[in-house]
């Protein structure tokens, strides 16, 4: 059985040049999503959200595999925002709002999701109330690859907000988006690869 690999079929969403921002047109995509707030390193809700996403995503994967439509579970992604955008470059993590996500094939229906959520809840004992299947359409975006520790993103984001966007005539049109290509449990901080995406519009 051939597996669908979304990192290959939607390659522009998972690749970017390191340190240089390029424009992409991000199409509508289906995601499992969970919302939360606070420092991802210390907030219990964050760990619970990620655990619940993976449990549900793999339950969906196995259901699809049994139906002859297997797929590779893609990397974790996150949407980030804050009342003060400078809290990102300053790394004031306690002020961050986040939506953690895992991309799914378009063929995954609400019925498949609901059945998987029920099974995942039985396995974990509970799931976040806001766990959902949702389509995200970002459209025009600026995107780059950050290689290094998550806490070293600050200067790159400061350049995006203070130079790249103003000089290109762009304004914010959505939440800061990160795609975590590396497993932080198995990768040295200085080698972590993260796609950074910012939806924009012409100012």
Residue pairs with C-beta under 8 A, 6 or more apart in sequence:
1 65
1 68
1 70
2 70
3 70
3 71
3 72
4 69
4 70
4 71
4 72
4 105
5 71
5 72
6 71
6 72
6 74
6 103
6 105
7 14
7 72
7 74
7 75
10 27
10 29
10 103
12 24
12 26
13 24
13 26
13 29
13 103
13 179
13 195
13 197
14 74
14 75
14 179
14 181
14 195
15 145
15 195
16 22
16 143
16 144
16 145
16 195
16 196
17 144
17 145
18 144
18 145
18 146
18 147
19 144
19 145
19 146
19 156
20 144
21 142
21 143
21 144
21 160
21 164
22 142
22 143
22 144
23 140
23 141
23 142
23 143
24 140
24 141
24 143
24 197
25 139
25 140
25 141
26 137
26 138
26 139
26 140
26 141
26 197
26 199
27 137
28 135
28 136
28 137
29 103
29 135
29 136
29 137
30 103
30 104
30 105
30 106
30 108
30 133
30 134
30 135
30 136
31 77
31 101
31 102
31 103
31 104
31 133
31 134
31 135
31 136
32 53
32 56
32 57
32 60
32 101
32 102
32 104
32 113
32 131
32 132
32 133
33 99
33 100
33 101
33 130
33 131
33 132
33 133
33 134
34 49
34 52
34 53
34 99
34 100
34 101
34 128
34 130
34 131
34 132
35 97
35 98
35 99
35 130
36 43
36 45
36 46
36 49
36 97
36 98
36 99
36 100
36 128
37 43
37 45
37 96
37 97
37 98
38 45
38 46
38 93
38 94
38 96
39 46
39 93
39 94
39 96
40 46
40 93
40 96
40 98
41 93
45 128
46 98
46 100
48 128
49 100
49 128
50 76
50 100
51 124
52 120
52 124
52 127
52 128
52 131
53 76
53 100
53 101
53 102
53 131
54 73
54 76
54 102
55 120
55 123
55 124
55 127
56 113
56 116
56 117
56 120
56 127
56 131
57 73
57 102
57 104
58 73
59 116
59 119
59 120
59 123
60 104
60 108
60 112
60 113
60 116
61 70
61 71
61 73
63 112
63 115
63 116
64 70
64 71
64 105
64 107
64 108
64 112
69 105
69 107
71 104
71 105
73 102
74 102
74 103
75 102
75 179
75 180
75 181
76 100
76 101
76 102
76 180
77 100
77 101
77 102
77 103
77 177
77 178
77 179
77 180
78 98
78 99
78 100
78 101
78 177
78 178
78 180
79 98
79 99
79 101
79 175
79 176
79 177
80 88
80 96
80 97
80 98
80 175
80 176
80 177
80 178
81 96
81 97
81 98
81 175
81 176
82 88
82 92
82 95
82 96
82 97
83 95
84 92
84 95
85 161
85 172
87 93
87 95
87 96
88 96
88 153
88 154
88 157
88 176
89 154
89 155
89 157
89 158
89 161
90 154
91 151
91 154
99 175
101 136
104 133
108 133
110 133
113 132
113 133
117 127
117 131
120 127
121 127
138 174
138 177
138 197
138 199
139 173
139 199
140 173
140 199
140 200
140 201
141 174
141 177
141 197
141 198
141 199
141 200
142 160
142 164
142 165
142 168
142 170
142 197
142 198
142 200
143 195
143 196
143 197
143 198
144 156
144 160
144 195
144 196
145 193
145 194
145 195
145 196
146 152
146 153
146 156
146 193
146 194
146 195
146 196
147 190
147 191
147 192
147 193
147 194
148 189
148 190
148 191
148 192
149 189
149 190
149 192
150 184
150 189
150 192
150 194
153 194
153 196
156 196
157 176
157 196
160 196
160 198
164 170
165 171
165 172
165 198
165 200
169 202
169 203
170 200
170 201
170 202
170 203
171 200
171 201
171 202
171 203
172 198
172 199
172 200
172 201
173 199
173 200
173 201
174 198
174 199
174 200
175 199
176 196
176 197
176 198
177 196
177 197
177 198
177 199
178 194
178 195
178 196
178 197
179 194
179 195
179 197
180 192
180 194
181 193
181 194
181 195
182 191
182 192
182 193
182 194
184 192
